[in-house]
């Protein structure tokens, strides 16, 4: 299992980004969360198979091609307590 901490910047709030991220992450079989940050960016923690995480990020970047300015991806520590993918606040 792999875990990635991702920050999306650009016009990513108020455009259905979290809902879409939730849907794509669930389809990819990932655990974790997505939430808005106070600086206007969106934070995502994704855990699962490395290829599934990459597919999720790719799909989000394609879906929001005109909205995402940057995608910052870092390795994260796996949290075995995460059993599903949620939108958090």
Phi and psi restraints in degrees (range 20) as a CNS / XPLOR table:
assign (resid 1 and name C) (resid 2 and name N)
       (resid 2 and name CA) (resid 2 and name C) 1.0 -119.6 20.0 2
assign (resid 2 and name N) (resid 2 and name CA)
       (resid 2 and name C) (resid 3 and name N) 1.0 152.4 20.0 2
assign (resid 2 and name C) (resid 3 and name N)
       (resid 3 and name CA) (resid 3 and name C) 1.0 -132.4 20.0 2
assign (resid 3 and name N) (resid 3 and name CA)
       (resid 3 and name C) (resid 4 and name N) 1.0 133.6 20.0 2
assign (resid 3 and name C) (resid 4 and name N)
       (resid 4 and name CA) (resid 4 and name C) 1.0 -128.6 20.0 2
assign (resid 4 and name N) (resid 4 and name CA)
       (resid 4 and name C) (resid 5 and name N) 1.0 138.1 20.0 2
assign (resid 4 and name C) (resid 5 and name N)
       (resid 5 and name CA) (resid 5 and name C) 1.0 -104.2 20.0 2
assign (resid 5 and name N) (resid 5 and name CA)
       (resid 5 and name C) (resid 6 and name N) 1.0 121.8 20.0 2
assign (resid 5 and name C) (resid 6 and name N)
       (resid 6 and name CA) (resid 6 and name C) 1.0 -124.5 20.0 2
assign (resid 6 and name N) (resid 6 and name CA)
       (resid 6 and name C) (resid 7 and name N) 1.0 134.9 20.0 2
assign (resid 6 and name C) (resid 7 and name N)
       (resid 7 and name CA) (resid 7 and name C) 1.0 -118.9 20.0 2
assign (resid 7 and name N) (resid 7 and name CA)
       (resid 7 and name C) (resid 8 and name N) 1.0 123.0 20.0 2
assign (resid 7 and name C) (resid 8 and name N)
       (resid 8 and name CA) (resid 8 and name C) 1.0 -103.1 20.0 2
assign (resid 8 and name N) (resid 8 and name CA)
       (resid 8 and name C) (resid 9 and name N) 1.0 129.6 20.0 2
assign (resid 8 and name C) (resid 9 and name N)
       (resid 9 and name CA) (resid 9 and name C) 1.0 -119.8 20.0 2
assign (resid 9 and name N) (resid 9 and name CA)
       (resid 9 and name C) (resid 10 and name N) 1.0 161.5 20.0 2
assign (resid 9 and name C) (resid 10 and name N)
       (resid 10 and name CA) (resid 10 and name C) 1.0 123.7 20.0 2
assign (resid 10 and name N) (resid 10 and name CA)
       (resid 10 and name C) (resid 11 and name N) 1.0 -147.1 20.0 2
assign (resid 10 and name C) (resid 11 and name N)
       (resid 11 and name CA) (resid 11 and name C) 1.0 -93.2 20.0 2
assign (resid 11 and name N) (resid 11 and name CA)
       (resid 11 and name C) (resid 12 and name N) 1.0 80.7 20.0 2
assign (resid 11 and name C) (resid 12 and name N)
       (resid 12 and name CA) (resid 12 and name C) 1.0 -118.8 20.0 2
assign (resid 12 and name N) (resid 12 and name CA)
       (resid 12 and name C) (resid 13 and name N) 1.0 2.5 20.0 2
assign (resid 12 and name C) (resid 13 and name N)
       (resid 13 and name CA) (resid 13 and name C) 1.0 -114.0 20.0 2
assign (resid 13 and name N) (resid 13 and name CA)
       (resid 13 and name C) (resid 14 and name N) 1.0 142.1 20.0 2
assign (resid 13 and name C) (resid 14 and name N)
       (resid 14 and name CA) (resid 14 and name C) 1.0 79.7 20.0 2
assign (resid 14 and name N) (resid 14 and name CA)
       (resid 14 and name C) (resid 15 and name N) 1.0 14.8 20.0 2
assign (resid 14 and name C) (resid 15 and name N)
       (resid 15 and name CA) (resid 15 and name C) 1.0 -125.1 20.0 2
assign (resid 15 and name N) (resid 15 and name CA)
       (resid 15 and name C) (resid 16 and name N) 1.0 13.2 20.0 2
assign (resid 15 and name C) (resid 16 and name N)
       (resid 16 and name CA) (resid 16 and name C) 1.0 80.5 20.0 2
assign (resid 16 and name N) (resid 16 and name CA)
       (resid 16 and name C) (resid 17 and name N) 1.0 18.0 20.0 2
assign (resid 16 and name C) (resid 17 and name N)
       (resid 17 and name CA) (resid 17 and name C) 1.0 -63.0 20.0 2
assign (resid 17 and name N) (resid 17 and name CA)
       (resid 17 and name C) (resid 18 and name N) 1.0 -48.7 20.0 2
assign (resid 17 and name C) (resid 18 and name N)
       (resid 18 and name CA) (resid 18 and name C) 1.0 -62.8 20.0 2
assign (resid 18 and name N) (resid 18 and name CA)
       (resid 18 and name C) (resid 19 and name N) 1.0 -43.1 20.0 2
assign (resid 18 and name C) (resid 19 and name N)
       (resid 19 and name CA) (resid 19 and name C) 1.0 -60.9 20.0 2
assign (resid 19 and name N) (resid 19 and name CA)
       (resid 19 and name C) (resid 20 and name N) 1.0 -45.3 20.0 2
assign (resid 19 and name C) (resid 20 and name N)
       (resid 20 and name CA) (resid 20 and name C) 1.0 -66.3 20.0 2
assign (resid 20 and name N) (resid 20 and name CA)
       (resid 20 and name C) (resid 21 and name N) 1.0 -42.1 20.0 2
assign (resid 20 and name C) (resid 21 and name N)
       (resid 21 and name CA) (resid 21 and name C) 1.0 -60.4 20.0 2
assign (resid 21 and name N) (resid 21 and name CA)
       (resid 21 and name C) (resid 22 and name N) 1.0 -42.1 20.0 2
assign (resid 21 and name C) (resid 22 and name N)
       (resid 22 and name CA) (resid 22 and name C) 1.0 -60.4 20.0 2
assign (resid 22 and name N) (resid 22 and name CA)
       (resid 22 and name C) (resid 23 and name N) 1.0 -47.3 20.0 2
assign (resid 22 and name C) (resid 23 and name N)
       (resid 23 and name CA) (resid 23 and name C) 1.0 -62.4 20.0 2
assign (resid 23 and name N) (resid 23 and name CA)
       (resid 23 and name C) (resid 24 and name N) 1.0 -46.0 20.0 2
assign (resid 23 and name C) (resid 24 and name N)
       (resid 24 and name CA) (resid 24 and name C) 1.0 -66.5 20.0 2
assign (resid 24 and name N) (resid 24 and name CA)
       (resid 24 and name C) (resid 25 and name N) 1.0 -43.9 20.0 2
assign (resid 24 and name C) (resid 25 and name N)
       (resid 25 and name CA) (resid 25 and name C) 1.0 -61.9 20.0 2
assign (resid 25 and name N) (resid 25 and name CA)
       (resid 25 and name C) (resid 26 and name N) 1.0 -41.9 20.0 2
assign (resid 25 and name C) (resid 26 and name N)
       (resid 26 and name CA) (resid 26 and name C) 1.0 -63.0 20.0 2
assign (resid 26 and name N) (resid 26 and name CA)
       (resid 26 and name C) (resid 27 and name N) 1.0 -43.4 20.0 2
assign (resid 26 and name C) (resid 27 and name N)
       (resid 27 and name CA) (resid 27 and name C) 1.0 -60.7 20.0 2
assign (resid 27 and name N) (resid 27 and name CA)
       (resid 27 and name C) (resid 28 and name N) 1.0 -35.4 20.0 2
assign (resid 27 and name C) (resid 28 and name N)
       (resid 28 and name CA) (resid 28 and name C) 1.0 -82.3 20.0 2
assign (resid 28 and name N) (resid 28 and name CA)
       (resid 28 and name C) (resid 29 and name N) 1.0 -3.9 20.0 2
assign (resid 28 and name C) (resid 29 and name N)
       (resid 29 and name CA) (resid 29 and name C) 1.0 76.6 20.0 2
assign (resid 29 and name N) (resid 29 and name CA)
       (resid 29 and name C) (resid 30 and name N) 1.0 28.6 20.0 2
assign (resid 29 and name C) (resid 30 and name N)
       (resid 30 and name CA) (resid 30 and name C) 1.0 -92.3 20.0 2
assign (resid 30 and name N) (resid 30 and name CA)
       (resid 30 and name C) (resid 31 and name N) 1.0 157.8 20.0 2
assign (resid 30 and name C) (resid 31 and name N)
       (resid 31 and name CA) (resid 31 and name C) 1.0 -112.5 20.0 2
assign (resid 31 and name N) (resid 31 and name CA)
       (resid 31 and name C) (resid 32 and name N) 1.0 156.7 20.0 2
assign (resid 31 and name C) (resid 32 and name N)
       (resid 32 and name CA) (resid 32 and name C) 1.0 139.6 20.0 2
assign (resid 32 and name N) (resid 32 and name CA)
       (resid 32 and name C) (resid 33 and name N) 1.0 -148.0 20.0 2
assign (resid 32 and name C) (resid 33 and name N)
       (resid 33 and name CA) (resid 33 and name C) 1.0 -155.7 20.0 2
assign (resid 33 and name N) (resid 33 and name CA)
       (resid 33 and name C) (resid 34 and name N) 1.0 164.4 20.0 2
assign (resid 33 and name C) (resid 34 and name N)
       (resid 34 and name CA) (resid 34 and name C) 1.0 -137.6 20.0 2
assign (resid 34 and name N) (resid 34 and name CA)
       (resid 34 and name C) (resid 35 and name N) 1.0 140.2 20.0 2
assign (resid 34 and name C) (resid 35 and name N)
       (resid 35 and name CA) (resid 35 and name C) 1.0 -156.0 20.0 2
assign (resid 35 and name N) (resid 35 and name CA)
       (resid 35 and name C) (resid 36 and name N) 1.0 154.0 20.0 2
assign (resid 35 and name C) (resid 36 and name N)
       (resid 36 and name CA) (resid 36 and name C) 1.0 -76.1 20.0 2
assign (resid 36 and name N) (resid 36 and name CA)
       (resid 36 and name C) (resid 37 and name N) 1.0 146.1 20.0 2
assign (resid 36 and name C) (resid 37 and name N)
       (resid 37 and name CA) (resid 37 and name C) 1.0 -109.7 20.0 2
assign (resid 37 and name N) (resid 37 and name CA)
       (resid 37 and name C) (resid 38 and name N) 1.0 156.8 20.0 2
assign (resid 37 and name C) (resid 38 and name N)
       (resid 38 and name CA) (resid 38 and name C) 1.0 -65.0 20.0 2
assign (resid 38 and name N) (resid 38 and name CA)
       (resid 38 and name C) (resid 39 and name N) 1.0 -18.9 20.0 2
assign (resid 38 and name C) (resid 39 and name N)
       (resid 39 and name CA) (resid 39 and name C) 1.0 -86.2 20.0 2
assign (resid 39 and name N) (resid 39 and name CA)
       (resid 39 and name C) (resid 40 and name N) 1.0 3.9 20.0 2
assign (resid 39 and name C) (resid 40 and name N)
       (resid 40 and name CA) (resid 40 and name C) 1.0 95.5 20.0 2
assign (resid 40 and name N) (resid 40 and name CA)
       (resid 40 and name C) (resid 41 and name N) 1.0 -3.4 20.0 2
assign (resid 40 and name C) (resid 41 and name N)
       (resid 41 and name CA) (resid 41 and name C) 1.0 -91.5 20.0 2
assign (resid 41 and name N) (resid 41 and name CA)
       (resid 41 and name C) (resid 42 and name N) 1.0 174.2 20.0 2
assign (resid 41 and name C) (resid 42 and name N)
       (resid 42 and name CA) (resid 42 and name C) 1.0 -123.8 20.0 2
assign (resid 42 and name N) (resid 42 and name CA)
       (resid 42 and name C) (resid 43 and name N) 1.0 132.5 20.0 2
assign (resid 42 and name C) (resid 43 and name N)
       (resid 43 and name CA) (resid 43 and name C) 1.0 -104.2 20.0 2
assign (resid 43 and name N) (resid 43 and name CA)
       (resid 43 and name C) (resid 44 and name N) 1.0 139.3 20.0 2
assign (resid 43 and name C) (resid 44 and name N)
       (resid 44 and name CA) (resid 44 and name C) 1.0 -136.0 20.0 2
assign (resid 44 and name N) (resid 44 and name CA)
       (resid 44 and name C) (resid 45 and name N) 1.0 135.4 20.0 2
assign (resid 44 and name C) (resid 45 and name N)
       (resid 45 and name CA) (resid 45 and name C) 1.0 -115.8 20.0 2
assign (resid 45 and name N) (resid 45 and name CA)
       (resid 45 and name C) (resid 46 and name N) 1.0 120.9 20.0 2
assign (resid 45 and name C) (resid 46 and name N)
       (resid 46 and name CA) (resid 46 and name C) 1.0 -123.9 20.0 2
assign (resid 46 and name N) (resid 46 and name CA)
       (resid 46 and name C) (resid 47 and name N) 1.0 129.4 20.0 2
assign (resid 46 and name C) (resid 47 and name N)
       (resid 47 and name CA) (resid 47 and name C) 1.0 -124.4 20.0 2
assign (resid 47 and name N) (resid 47 and name CA)
       (resid 47 and name C) (resid 48 and name N) 1.0 138.5 20.0 2
assign (resid 47 and name C) (resid 48 and name N)
       (resid 48 and name CA) (resid 48 and name C) 1.0 156.5 20.0 2
assign (resid 48 and name N) (resid 48 and name CA)
       (resid 48 and name C) (resid 49 and name N) 1.0 -159.4 20.0 2
assign (resid 48 and name C) (resid 49 and name N)
       (resid 49 and name CA) (resid 49 and name C) 1.0 -65.9 20.0 2
assign (resid 49 and name N) (resid 49 and name CA)
       (resid 49 and name C) (resid 50 and name N) 1.0 138.5 20.0 2
assign (resid 49 and name C) (resid 50 and name N)
       (resid 50 and name CA) (resid 50 and name C) 1.0 -54.8 20.0 2
assign (resid 50 and name N) (resid 50 and name CA)
       (resid 50 and name C) (resid 51 and name N) 1.0 -43.1 20.0 2
assign (resid 50 and name C) (resid 51 and name N)
       (resid 51 and name CA) (resid 51 and name C) 1.0 -66.8 20.0 2
assign (resid 51 and name N) (resid 51 and name CA)
       (resid 51 and name C) (resid 52 and name N) 1.0 -37.5 20.0 2
assign (resid 51 and name C) (resid 52 and name N)
       (resid 52 and name CA) (resid 52 and name C) 1.0 -64.9 20.0 2
assign (resid 52 and name N) (resid 52 and name CA)
       (resid 52 and name C) (resid 53 and name N) 1.0 -39.2 20.0 2
assign (resid 52 and name C) (resid 53 and name N)
       (resid 53 and name CA) (resid 53 and name C) 1.0 -64.4 20.0 2
assign (resid 53 and name N) (resid 53 and name CA)
       (resid 53 and name C) (resid 54 and name N) 1.0 -45.4 20.0 2
assign (resid 53 and name C) (resid 54 and name N)
       (resid 54 and name CA) (resid 54 and name C) 1.0 -61.1 20.0 2
assign (resid 54 and name N) (resid 54 and name CA)
       (resid 54 and name C) (resid 55 and name N) 1.0 -40.1 20.0 2
assign (resid 54 and name C) (resid 55 and name N)
       (resid 55 and name CA) (resid 55 and name C) 1.0 -63.2 20.0 2
assign (resid 55 and name N) (resid 55 and name CA)
       (resid 55 and name C) (resid 56 and name N) 1.0 -41.7 20.0 2
assign (resid 55 and name C) (resid 56 and name N)
       (resid 56 and name CA) (resid 56 and name C) 1.0 -62.3 20.0 2
assign (resid 56 and name N) (resid 56 and name CA)
       (resid 56 and name C) (resid 57 and name N) 1.0 -48.0 20.0 2
assign (resid 56 and name C) (resid 57 and name N)
       (resid 57 and name CA) (resid 57 and name C) 1.0 -62.5 20.0 2
assign (resid 57 and name N) (resid 57 and name CA)
       (resid 57 and name C) (resid 58 and name N) 1.0 -43.0 20.0 2
assign (resid 57 and name C) (resid 58 and name N)
       (resid 58 and name CA) (resid 58 and name C) 1.0 -60.6 20.0 2
assign (resid 58 and name N) (resid 58 and name CA)
       (resid 58 and name C) (resid 59 and name N) 1.0 -46.2 20.0 2
assign (resid 58 and name C) (resid 59 and name N)
       (resid 59 and name CA) (resid 59 and name C) 1.0 -63.1 20.0 2
assign (resid 59 and name N) (resid 59 and name CA)
       (resid 59 and name C) (resid 60 and name N) 1.0 -40.1 20.0 2
assign (resid 59 and name C) (resid 60 and name N)
       (resid 60 and name CA) (resid 60 and name C) 1.0 -64.8 20.0 2
assign (resid 60 and name N) (resid 60 and name CA)
       (resid 60 and name C) (resid 61 and name N) 1.0 -43.5 20.0 2
assign (resid 60 and name C) (resid 61 and name N)
       (resid 61 and name CA) (resid 61 and name C) 1.0 -64.2 20.0 2
assign (resid 61 and name N) (resid 61 and name CA)
       (resid 61 and name C) (resid 62 and name N) 1.0 -35.2 20.0 2
assign (resid 61 and name C) (resid 62 and name N)
       (resid 62 and name CA) (resid 62 and name C) 1.0 -72.5 20.0 2
assign (resid 62 and name N) (resid 62 and name CA)
       (resid 62 and name C) (resid 63 and name N) 1.0 -42.6 20.0 2
assign (resid 62 and name C) (resid 63 and name N)
       (resid 63 and name CA) (resid 63 and name C) 1.0 -65.0 20.0 2
assign (resid 63 and name N) (resid 63 and name CA)
       (resid 63 and name C) (resid 64 and name N) 1.0 -39.2 20.0 2
assign (resid 63 and name C) (resid 64 and name N)
       (resid 64 and name CA) (resid 64 and name C) 1.0 -110.7 20.0 2
assign (resid 64 and name N) (resid 64 and name CA)
       (resid 64 and name C) (resid 65 and name N) 1.0 37.9 20.0 2
assign (resid 64 and name C) (resid 65 and name N)
       (resid 65 and name CA) (resid 65 and name C) 1.0 -51.7 20.0 2
assign (resid 65 and name N) (resid 65 and name CA)
       (resid 65 and name C) (resid 66 and name N) 1.0 -42.2 20.0 2
assign (resid 65 and name C) (resid 66 and name N)
       (resid 66 and name CA) (resid 66 and name C) 1.0 -84.3 20.0 2
assign (resid 66 and name N) (resid 66 and name CA)
       (resid 66 and name C) (resid 67 and name N) 1.0 -9.0 20.0 2
assign (resid 66 and name C) (resid 67 and name N)
       (resid 67 and name CA) (resid 67 and name C) 1.0 -103.7 20.0 2
assign (resid 67 and name N) (resid 67 and name CA)
       (resid 67 and name C) (resid 68 and name N) 1.0 -37.0 20.0 2
assign (resid 67 and name C) (resid 68 and name N)
       (resid 68 and name CA) (resid 68 and name C) 1.0 -80.4 20.0 2
assign (resid 68 and name N) (resid 68 and name CA)
       (resid 68 and name C) (resid 69 and name N) 1.0 124.2 20.0 2
assign (resid 68 and name C) (resid 69 and name N)
       (resid 69 and name CA) (resid 69 and name C) 1.0 -90.4 20.0 2
assign (resid 69 and name N) (resid 69 and name CA)
       (resid 69 and name C) (resid 70 and name N) 1.0 -39.4 20.0 2
assign (resid 69 and name C) (resid 70 and name N)
       (resid 70 and name CA) (resid 70 and name C) 1.0 -150.4 20.0 2
assign (resid 70 and name N) (resid 70 and name CA)
       (resid 70 and name C) (resid 71 and name N) 1.0 146.8 20.0 2
assign (resid 70 and name C) (resid 71 and name N)
       (resid 71 and name CA) (resid 71 and name C) 1.0 -124.9 20.0 2
assign (resid 71 and name N) (resid 71 and name CA)
       (resid 71 and name C) (resid 72 and name N) 1.0 111.5 20.0 2
assign (resid 71 and name C) (resid 72 and name N)
       (resid 72 and name CA) (resid 72 and name C) 1.0 -103.1 20.0 2
assign (resid 72 and name N) (resid 72 and name CA)
       (resid 72 and name C) (resid 73 and name N) 1.0 117.1 20.0 2
assign (resid 72 and name C) (resid 73 and name N)
       (resid 73 and name CA) (resid 73 and name C) 1.0 -117.4 20.0 2
assign (resid 73 and name N) (resid 73 and name CA)
       (resid 73 and name C) (resid 74 and name N) 1.0 128.6 20.0 2
assign (resid 73 and name C) (resid 74 and name N)
       (resid 74 and name CA) (resid 74 and name C) 1.0 -133.3 20.0 2
assign (resid 74 and name N) (resid 74 and name CA)
       (resid 74 and name C) (resid 75 and name N) 1.0 149.4 20.0 2
assign (resid 74 and name C) (resid 75 and name N)
       (resid 75 and name CA) (resid 75 and name C) 1.0 -65.2 20.0 2
assign (resid 75 and name N) (resid 75 and name CA)
       (resid 75 and name C) (resid 76 and name N) 1.0 147.4 20.0 2
assign (resid 75 and name C) (resid 76 and name N)
       (resid 76 and name CA) (resid 76 and name C) 1.0 -134.3 20.0 2
assign (resid 76 and name N) (resid 76 and name CA)
       (resid 76 and name C) (resid 77 and name N) 1.0 164.0 20.0 2
assign (resid 76 and name C) (resid 77 and name N)
       (resid 77 and name CA) (resid 77 and name C) 1.0 -80.2 20.0 2
assign (resid 77 and name N) (resid 77 and name CA)
       (resid 77 and name C) (resid 78 and name N) 1.0 132.6 20.0 2
assign (resid 77 and name C) (resid 78 and name N)
       (resid 78 and name CA) (resid 78 and name C) 1.0 -67.4 20.0 2
assign (resid 78 and name N) (resid 78 and name CA)
       (resid 78 and name C) (resid 79 and name N) 1.0 139.8 20.0 2
assign (resid 78 and name C) (resid 79 and name N)
       (resid 79 and name CA) (resid 79 and name C) 1.0 -116.7 20.0 2
assign (resid 79 and name N) (resid 79 and name CA)
       (resid 79 and name C) (resid 80 and name N) 1.0 104.0 20.0 2
assign (resid 79 and name C) (resid 80 and name N)
       (resid 80 and name CA) (resid 80 and name C) 1.0 -65.7 20.0 2
assign (resid 80 and name N) (resid 80 and name CA)
       (resid 80 and name C) (resid 81 and name N) 1.0 -12.6 20.0 2
assign (resid 80 and name C) (resid 81 and name N)
       (resid 81 and name CA) (resid 81 and name C) 1.0 -74.7 20.0 2
assign (resid 81 and name N) (resid 81 and name CA)
       (resid 81 and name C) (resid 82 and name N) 1.0 -20.4 20.0 2
assign (resid 81 and name C) (resid 82 and name N)
       (resid 82 and name CA) (resid 82 and name C) 1.0 -75.9 20.0 2
assign (resid 82 and name N) (resid 82 and name CA)
       (resid 82 and name C) (resid 83 and name N) 1.0 120.4 20.0 2
assign (resid 82 and name C) (resid 83 and name N)
       (resid 83 and name CA) (resid 83 and name C) 1.0 -119.3 20.0 2
assign (resid 83 and name N) (resid 83 and name CA)
       (resid 83 and name C) (resid 84 and name N) 1.0 -6.0 20.0 2
assign (resid 83 and name C) (resid 84 and name N)
       (resid 84 and name CA) (resid 84 and name C) 1.0 -151.5 20.0 2
assign (resid 84 and name N) (resid 84 and name CA)
       (resid 84 and name C) (resid 85 and name N) 1.0 -176.6 20.0 2
assign (resid 84 and name C) (resid 85 and name N)
       (resid 85 and name CA) (resid 85 and name C) 1.0 -114.7 20.0 2
assign (resid 85 and name N) (resid 85 and name CA)
       (resid 85 and name C) (resid 86 and name N) 1.0 130.9 20.0 2
assign (resid 85 and name C) (resid 86 and name N)
       (resid 86 and name CA) (resid 86 and name C) 1.0 -132.6 20.0 2
assign (resid 86 and name N) (resid 86 and name CA)
       (resid 86 and name C) (resid 87 and name N) 1.0 156.1 20.0 2
assign (resid 86 and name C) (resid 87 and name N)
       (resid 87 and name CA) (resid 87 and name C) 1.0 -92.1 20.0 2
assign (resid 87 and name N) (resid 87 and name CA)
       (resid 87 and name C) (resid 88 and name N) 1.0 123.5 20.0 2
assign (resid 87 and name C) (resid 88 and name N)
       (resid 88 and name CA) (resid 88 and name C) 1.0 -118.2 20.0 2
assign (resid 88 and name N) (resid 88 and name CA)
       (resid 88 and name C) (resid 89 and name N) 1.0 168.5 20.0 2
